[in-house]
Amino acid sequence: MMPNETKKSLKILSVGNSFSIDTMKHLPYIAASLEIEDIRLGNLYIGGCSINRHCTNVENDAPAYKYYTSNGGDWSNTPDVKVSDAIKSEDWDWISIQHGTGDGSRYTAVESYQKLPYLVGYIRSNAKPHTKIAFNMAWVMEPYSTHKEICSYEGDQMRMYENLTELTKTVVLPTNGLDRVSPTGTAIQNARATELSGRLSRDGFHLSYGIGRYIAGLTFLKALTGMEIDSVTWMPEDVTEADREIAICAANRAIASPFAVSPMQIN
């Protein structure tokens, strides 16, 4: 490194659940592939944790989360961590919010997001002045999933996706203090129009360990940092070069058109 050259860094915390684990699992290796040397990632995890539950936890300053961290390699975890402690533990570039439905909340119900302004305000008041706040838009379930929300759409995945994106665009995105939405769910929906369609989920609800999580990580990184992902060469073991090209295309087109499915012809 030249004397005046600054190391590229990436510092992201997620106030999350299993969907944020899916999104961030491969992020250390994707970032390293882009020659990011200073990588600090954190994920505050409660399974299915909703915005309402996140808010209750911060109101009570509850040590309720399993805290996953990575400095560029494999993830480690610490039990019984508070949101306030995680926020103050690092000079975060971004703090991302993830909504879950473990308490009966819905992804496509306005009521699920009523406390989002409070959570954004809490993060804003506890984080560093330069820290930006993002919302990670979830993907919709597979038609065969037994999750009650997709069942309420009678397995109509596109109708659920359209409702989710409309709500994200009109209710979530305008939230005061929120800087960005990562269109992770749109990238997954883009990929469903390709030969990857049957390989994106491991249970109809969560993403597959390989290609599903890979697409999510690529999208999340570009959405928050603006970095070009075309030169990412790292791939999970079960991802091929052809898969990689589709994944990058799905992510790039989601960033370009966050709230609508894009055509996926690849030259």
NUVO-78592 format. One record per residue (C-alpha): residue in three letters; y, x, z; residue number from 1. Coordinates in nm, 3 decimals, m for minus. Each point is the difference from the previous one (the first is absolute). Layout:
BEGIN
+------+---------+---------+---------+-----+
: code :       y :       x :       z : pos :
+------+---------+---------+---------+-----+
:  ALA :       Y :       X :       Z : NUM :
...
+------+---------+---------+---------+-----+
***
This chain:
BEGIN
+------+---------+---------+---------+-----+
: code :       y :       x :       z : pos :
+------+---------+---------+---------+-----+
:  MET :   0.000 :   0.000 :   0.000 :   1 :
:  MET :   0.347 :   0.133 :  m0.089 :   2 :
:  PRO :   0.241 :   0.051 :   0.294 :   3 :
:  ASN :   0.219 :  m0.302 :  m0.086 :   4 :
:  GLU :  m0.283 :  m0.228 :  m0.106 :   5 :
:  THR :  m0.068 :  m0.293 :   0.233 :   6 :
:  LYS :  m0.351 :  m0.126 :   0.054 :   7 :
:  LYS :  m0.062 :  m0.349 :  m0.132 :   8 :
:  SER :  m0.077 :  m0.231 :   0.288 :   9 :
:  LEU :  m0.144 :  m0.348 :   0.050 :  10 :
:  LYS :   0.031 :  m0.180 :   0.334 :  11 :
:  ILE :  m0.116 :  m0.361 :   0.009 :  12 :
:  LEU :  m0.096 :  m0.226 :   0.291 :  13 :
:  SER :  m0.164 :  m0.338 :  m0.045 :  14 :
:  VAL :   0.015 :  m0.277 :   0.258 :  15 :
:  GLY :  m0.319 :  m0.144 :  m0.129 :  16 :
:  ASN :  m0.358 :  m0.119 :  m0.005 :  17 :
:  SER :  m0.310 :   0.056 :  m0.215 :  18 :
:  PHE :   0.200 :  m0.057 :  m0.319 :  19 :
:  SER :   0.231 :   0.288 :   0.090 :  20 :
:  ILE :  m0.309 :   0.214 :   0.061 :  21 :
:  ASP :  m0.121 :  m0.093 :  m0.349 :  22 :
:  THR :   0.343 :   0.086 :  m0.143 :  23 :
:  MET :   0.047 :   0.334 :   0.176 :  24 :
:  LYS :  m0.355 :   0.137 :   0.023 :  25 :
:  HIS :   0.025 :   0.222 :  m0.309 :  26 :
:  LEU :   0.374 :   0.069 :   0.031 :  27 :
:  PRO :  m0.037 :   0.351 :   0.152 :  28 :
:  TYR :  m0.203 :   0.120 :  m0.298 :  29 :
:  ILE :   0.214 :  m0.176 :  m0.260 :  30 :
:  ALA :   0.311 :   0.157 :   0.154 :  31 :
:  ALA :  m0.157 :   0.345 :   0.012 :  32 :
:  SER :  m0.089 :  m0.036 :  m0.368 :  33 :
:  LEU :   0.375 :  m0.034 :  m0.065 :  34 :
:  GLU :   0.060 :   0.327 :   0.189 :  35 :
:  ILE :   0.152 :  m0.171 :   0.303 :  36 :
:  GLU :  m0.050 :   0.258 :   0.273 :  37 :
:  ASP :   0.142 :  m0.171 :   0.309 :  38 :
:  ILE :  m0.201 :  m0.322 :   0.042 :  39 :
:  ARG :   0.031 :  m0.215 :   0.314 :  40 :
:  LEU :  m0.161 :  m0.342 :  m0.013 :  41 :
:  GLY :  m0.052 :  m0.258 :   0.272 :  42 :
:  ASN :  m0.166 :  m0.339 :   0.009 :  43 :
:  LEU :   0.023 :  m0.231 :   0.301 :  44 :
:  TYR :  m0.313 :  m0.211 :  m0.029 :  45 :
:  ILE :  m0.116 :  m0.333 :   0.137 :  46 :
:  GLY :  m0.251 :  m0.188 :  m0.214 :  47 :
:  GLY :   0.164 :  m0.295 :  m0.177 :  48 :
:  CYS :   0.329 :   0.056 :   0.185 :  49 :
:  SER :   0.265 :  m0.250 :  m0.110 :  50 :
:  ILE :   0.378 :   0.031 :   0.008 :  51 :
:  ASN :   0.001 :  m0.236 :   0.299 :  52 :
:  ARG :  m0.238 :   0.224 :   0.192 :  53 :
:  HIS :   0.193 :   0.315 :  m0.091 :  54 :
:  CYS :   0.311 :  m0.171 :   0.140 :  55 :
:  THR :  m0.174 :  m0.098 :   0.322 :  56 :
:  ASN :  m0.119 :   0.357 :   0.042 :  57 :
:  VAL :   0.345 :   0.152 :  m0.045 :  58 :
:  GLU :   0.158 :  m0.263 :   0.227 :  59 :
:  ASN :  m0.243 :   0.102 :   0.275 :  60 :
:  ASP :  m0.003 :   0.369 :  m0.097 :  61 :
:  ALA :  m0.378 :  m0.037 :   0.009 :  62 :
:  PRO :  m0.237 :   0.297 :  m0.045 :  63 :
:  ALA :  m0.210 :  m0.217 :  m0.228 :  64 :
:  TYR :  m0.068 :   0.211 :  m0.310 :  65 :
:  LYS :  m0.250 :   0.256 :  m0.114 :  66 :
:  TYR :   0.222 :   0.267 :  m0.152 :  67 :
:  TYR :  m0.136 :   0.180 :  m0.307 :  68 :
:  THR :   0.176 :   0.320 :  m0.108 :  69 :
:  SER :  m0.035 :   0.257 :  m0.276 :  70 :
:  ASN :   0.188 :   0.321 :  m0.069 :  71 :
:  GLY :  m0.150 :   0.034 :  m0.345 :  72 :
:  GLY :  m0.371 :  m0.009 :   0.071 :  73 :
:  ASP :  m0.247 :  m0.237 :   0.160 :  74 :
:  TRP :   0.131 :  m0.270 :   0.231 :  75 :
:  SER :  m0.032 :   0.016 :   0.379 :  76 :
:  ASN :   0.073 :  m0.279 :   0.246 :  77 :
:  THR :   0.138 :  m0.059 :   0.348 :  78 :
:  PRO :  m0.053 :  m0.324 :   0.194 :  79 :
:  ASP :   0.252 :  m0.209 :   0.193 :  80 :
:  VAL :   0.323 :   0.098 :  m0.173 :  81 :
:  LYS :   0.332 :  m0.186 :   0.001 :  82 :
:  VAL :   0.207 :  m0.067 :  m0.313 :  83 :
:  SER :   0.303 :   0.151 :   0.175 :  84 :
:  ASP :  m0.184 :   0.327 :   0.070 :  85 :
:  ALA :  m0.127 :   0.032 :  m0.357 :  86 :
:  ILE :   0.348 :  m0.062 :  m0.143 :  87 :
:  LYS :   0.153 :   0.264 :   0.223 :  88 :
:  SER :  m0.278 :   0.254 :  m0.053 :  89 :
:  GLU :   0.117 :   0.110 :  m0.343 :  90 :
:  ASP :   0.306 :   0.018 :  m0.223 :  91 :
:  TRP :  m0.141 :  m0.262 :  m0.239 :  92 :
:  ASP :   0.126 :  m0.037 :  m0.356 :  93 :
:  TRP :  m0.152 :  m0.348 :  m0.020 :  94 :
:  ILE :  m0.143 :  m0.257 :   0.238 :  95 :
:  SER :  m0.207 :  m0.267 :  m0.170 :  96 :
:  ILE :  m0.093 :  m0.346 :   0.129 :  97 :
:  GLN :  m0.332 :  m0.166 :  m0.078 :  98 :
:  HIS :  m0.077 :  m0.368 :   0.058 :  99 :
:  GLY :  m0.349 :  m0.122 :   0.087 : 100 :
:  THR :  m0.166 :  m0.334 :   0.061 : 101 :
:  GLY :  m0.218 :   0.072 :   0.301 : 102 :
:  ASP :   0.179 :  m0.257 :   0.217 : 103 :
:  GLY :  m0.026 :  m0.275 :  m0.261 : 104 :
:  SER :   0.324 :   0.090 :  m0.183 : 105 :
:  ARG :   0.002 :  m0.033 :  m0.378 : 106 :
:  TYR :   0.123 :   0.242 :  m0.264 : 107 :
:  THR :   0.152 :  m0.283 :  m0.202 : 108 :
:  ALA :   0.171 :  m0.198 :   0.279 : 109 :
:  VAL :   0.372 :   0.040 :   0.068 : 110 :
:  GLU :  m0.063 :  m0.045 :   0.374 : 111 :
:  SER :  m0.197 :   0.325 :   0.010 : 112 :
:  TYR :   0.318 :   0.197 :  m0.073 : 113 :
:  GLN :   0.248 :  m0.171 :   0.232 : 114 :
:  LYS :   0.000 :   0.292 :   0.245 : 115 :
:  LEU :   0.022 :   0.270 :  m0.267 : 116 :
:  PRO :   0.378 :   0.043 :   0.052 : 117 :
:  TYR :  m0.060 :   0.064 :   0.370 : 118 :
:  LEU :  m0.267 :   0.264 :  m0.074 : 119 :
:  VAL :   0.218 :   0.171 :  m0.260 : 120 :
:  GLY :   0.291 :  m0.002 :   0.246 : 121 :
:  TYR :  m0.216 :   0.151 :   0.273 : 122 :
:  ILE :  m0.115 :   0.280 :  m0.227 : 123 :
:  ARG :   0.352 :   0.061 :  m0.123 : 124 :
:  SER :   0.135 :   0.031 :   0.355 : 125 :
:  ASN :  m0.275 :   0.243 :   0.111 : 126 :
:  ALA :  m0.042 :   0.219 :  m0.308 : 127 :
:  LYS :   0.217 :   0.285 :  m0.123 : 128 :
:  PRO :   0.313 :  m0.110 :  m0.192 : 129 :
:  HIS :  m0.136 :   0.130 :  m0.331 : 130 :
:  THR :  m0.341 :  m0.170 :   0.033 : 131 :
:  LYS :  m0.060 :  m0.272 :  m0.257 : 132 :
:  ILE :  m0.211 :  m0.310 :   0.054 : 133 :
:  ALA :  m0.252 :  m0.139 :  m0.247 : 134 :
:  PHE :  m0.231 :  m0.299 :  m0.019 : 135 :
:  ASN :  m0.345 :   0.052 :  m0.149 : 136 :
:  MET :  m0.090 :  m0.306 :  m0.208 : 137 :
:  ALA :  m0.368 :  m0.082 :   0.038 : 138 :
:  TRP :  m0.250 :  m0.075 :  m0.274 : 139 :
:  VAL :  m0.163 :  m0.340 :  m0.029 : 140 :
:  MET :  m0.370 :  m0.052 :   0.067 : 141 :
:  GLU :  m0.280 :  m0.025 :  m0.250 : 142 :
:  PRO :  m0.094 :  m0.356 :  m0.104 : 143 :
:  TYR :  m0.338 :   0.033 :   0.172 : 144 :
:  SER :   0.155 :   0.095 :   0.335 : 145 :
:  THR :  m0.059 :  m0.236 :   0.291 : 146 :
:  HIS :   0.345 :   0.073 :   0.146 : 147 :
:  LYS :   0.159 :  m0.335 :   0.075 : 148 :
:  GLU :   0.317 :   0.072 :  m0.197 : 149 :
:  ILE :  m0.167 :   0.061 :  m0.337 : 150 :
:  CYS :  m0.229 :  m0.293 :   0.081 : 151 :
:  SER :   0.310 :  m0.217 :   0.040 : 152 :
:  TYR :   0.078 :   0.090 :  m0.363 : 153 :
:  GLU :  m0.357 :  m0.094 :  m0.097 : 154 :
:  GLY :  m0.054 :   0.361 :  m0.111 : 155 :
:  ASP :   0.298 :  m0.007 :  m0.239 : 156 :
:  GLN :   0.105 :   0.361 :   0.037 : 157 :
:  MET :   0.291 :  m0.013 :  m0.243 : 158 :
:  ARG :   0.154 :  m0.303 :   0.168 : 159 :
:  MET :  m0.017 :   0.176 :   0.335 : 160 :
:  TYR :   0.145 :   0.318 :  m0.155 : 161 :
:  GLU :   0.288 :  m0.190 :  m0.158 : 162 :
:  ASN :   0.082 :  m0.169 :   0.331 : 163 :
:  LEU :  m0.020 :   0.330 :   0.187 : 164 :
:  THR :   0.230 :   0.181 :  m0.242 : 165 :
:  GLU :   0.251 :  m0.285 :  m0.004 : 166 :
:  LEU :   0.013 :  m0.004 :   0.379 : 167 :
:  THR :   0.029 :   0.380 :   0.014 : 168 :
:  LYS :   0.284 :  m0.006 :  m0.251 : 169 :
:  THR :   0.197 :  m0.287 :   0.152 : 170 :
:  VAL :  m0.073 :   0.029 :   0.375 : 171 :
:  VAL :  m0.114 :   0.355 :   0.081 : 172 :
:  LEU :   0.207 :   0.214 :  m0.237 : 173 :
:  PRO :   0.340 :  m0.145 :   0.103 : 174 :
:  THR :  m0.064 :   0.076 :   0.369 : 175 :
:  ASN :   0.303 :   0.179 :   0.143 : 176 :
:  GLY :  m0.080 :   0.365 :   0.070 : 177 :
:  LEU :  m0.309 :   0.012 :  m0.220 : 178 :
:  ASP :   0.039 :   0.270 :  m0.266 : 179 :
:  ARG :  m0.300 :  m0.052 :  m0.226 : 180 :
:  VAL :  m0.319 :  m0.189 :  m0.074 : 181 :
:  SER :  m0.305 :   0.190 :  m0.121 : 182 :
:  PRO :  m0.168 :  m0.220 :  m0.264 : 183 :
:  THR :  m0.347 :   0.115 :   0.101 : 184 :
:  GLY :  m0.151 :  m0.343 :  m0.059 : 185 :
:  THR :   0.140 :  m0.010 :  m0.353 : 186 :
:  ALA :  m0.158 :   0.335 :  m0.085 : 187 :
:  ILE :  m0.337 :  m0.131 :   0.115 : 188 :
:  GLN :   0.053 :  m0.318 :  m0.202 : 189 :
:  ASN :   0.088 :   0.210 :  m0.306 : 190 :
:  ALA :  m0.326 :   0.191 :   0.038 : 191 :
:  ARG :  m0.198 :  m0.325 :   0.020 : 192 :
:  ALA :   0.071 :  m0.049 :  m0.371 : 193 :
:  THR :  m0.192 :   0.320 :  m0.082 : 194 :
:  GLU :  m0.356 :   0.129 :   0.020 : 195 :
:  LEU :   0.072 :   0.090 :   0.363 : 196 :
:  SER :   0.007 :  m0.367 :   0.095 : 197 :
:  GLY :  m0.336 :  m0.011 :   0.176 : 198 :
:  ARG :   0.058 :   0.323 :   0.193 : 199 :
:  LEU :   0.327 :  m0.069 :   0.182 : 200 :
:  SER :  m0.127 :  m0.170 :   0.315 : 201 :
:  ARG :  m0.276 :   0.084 :   0.247 : 202 :
:  ASP :  m0.028 :  m0.345 :   0.157 : 203 :
:  GLY :   0.220 :  m0.238 :  m0.199 : 204 :
:  PHE :   0.289 :   0.070 :   0.236 : 205 :
:  HIS :   0.045 :   0.372 :   0.066 : 206 :
:  LEU :   0.029 :   0.262 :  m0.274 : 207 :
:  SER :  m0.290 :   0.212 :  m0.115 : 208 :
:  TYR :  m0.016 :   0.343 :   0.161 : 209 :
:  GLY :   0.052 :   0.184 :  m0.328 : 210 :
:  ILE :   0.195 :  m0.151 :  m0.287 : 211 :
:  GLY :   0.157 :  m0.291 :   0.193 : 212 :
:  ARG :   0.149 :   0.222 :   0.267 : 213 :
:  TYR :   0.098 :   0.255 :  m0.266 : 214 :
:  ILE :   0.211 :  m0.253 :  m0.191 : 215 :
:  ALA :   0.162 :  m0.117 :   0.322 : 216 :
:  GLY :   0.089 :   0.354 :   0.104 : 217 :
:  LEU :   0.146 :   0.090 :  m0.338 : 218 :
:  THR :   0.213 :  m0.315 :  m0.003 : 219 :
:  PHE :   0.121 :   0.040 :   0.358 : 220 :
:  LEU :   0.100 :   0.363 :  m0.053 : 221 :
:  LYS :   0.198 :  m0.069 :  m0.315 : 222 :
:  ALA :   0.161 :  m0.316 :   0.137 : 223 :
:  LEU :   0.135 :   0.180 :   0.305 : 224 :
:  THR :   0.083 :   0.343 :  m0.141 : 225 :
:  GLY :   0.063 :  m0.058 :  m0.370 : 226 :
:  MET :  m0.222 :   0.300 :  m0.074 : 227 :
:  GLU :  m0.179 :   0.003 :  m0.332 : 228 :
:  ILE :  m0.373 :  m0.043 :   0.052 : 229 :
:  ASP :  m0.122 :   0.077 :  m0.351 : 230 :
:  SER :  m0.081 :   0.359 :   0.097 : 231 :
:  VAL :  m0.220 :  m0.097 :   0.295 : 232 :
:  THR :  m0.337 :   0.167 :  m0.064 : 233 :
:  TRP :  m0.178 :  m0.065 :   0.329 : 234 :
:  MET :  m0.251 :  m0.285 :  m0.015 : 235 :
:  PRO :  m0.251 :  m0.150 :   0.245 : 236 :
:  GLU :  m0.359 :   0.103 :  m0.074 : 237 :
:  ASP :  m0.098 :  m0.322 :  m0.180 : 238 :
:  VAL :   0.313 :  m0.011 :  m0.219 : 239 :
:  THR :  m0.020 :   0.133 :  m0.356 : 240 :
:  GLU :   0.275 :   0.137 :  m0.221 : 241 :
:  ALA :   0.006 :  m0.330 :  m0.191 : 242 :
:  ASP :   0.032 :  m0.185 :   0.332 : 243 :
:  ARG :   0.286 :   0.228 :   0.101 : 244 :
:  GLU :   0.195 :  m0.084 :  m0.316 : 245 :
:  ILE :  m0.040 :  m0.372 :   0.063 : 246 :
:  ALA :   0.098 :   0.040 :   0.365 : 247 :
:  ILE :   0.318 :   0.188 :  m0.086 : 248 :
:  CYS :   0.085 :  m0.252 :  m0.271 : 249 :
:  ALA :  m0.054 :  m0.294 :   0.239 : 250 :
:  ALA :   0.224 :   0.162 :   0.260 : 251 :
:  ASN :   0.276 :   0.098 :  m0.243 : 252 :
:  ARG :   0.012 :  m0.347 :  m0.153 : 253 :
:  ALA :   0.012 :  m0.161 :   0.343 : 254 :
:  ILE :   0.303 :   0.212 :   0.087 : 255 :
:  ALA :   0.165 :  m0.096 :  m0.330 : 256 :
:  SER :  m0.082 :  m0.371 :   0.046 : 257 :
:  PRO :  m0.068 :  m0.060 :   0.371 : 258 :
:  PHE :  m0.051 :  m0.376 :   0.002 : 259 :
:  ALA :  m0.193 :  m0.071 :  m0.318 : 260 :
:  VAL :  m0.327 :   0.119 :  m0.152 : 261 :
:  SER :   0.053 :   0.245 :  m0.288 : 262 :
:  PRO :  m0.211 :   0.047 :  m0.314 : 263 :
:  MET :  m0.239 :   0.289 :   0.052 : 264 :
:  GLN :  m0.071 :   0.137 :  m0.346 : 265 :
:  ILE :  m0.016 :   0.380 :   0.033 : 266 :
:  ASN :   0.060 :   0.215 :  m0.304 : 267 :
+------+---------+---------+---------+-----+
***
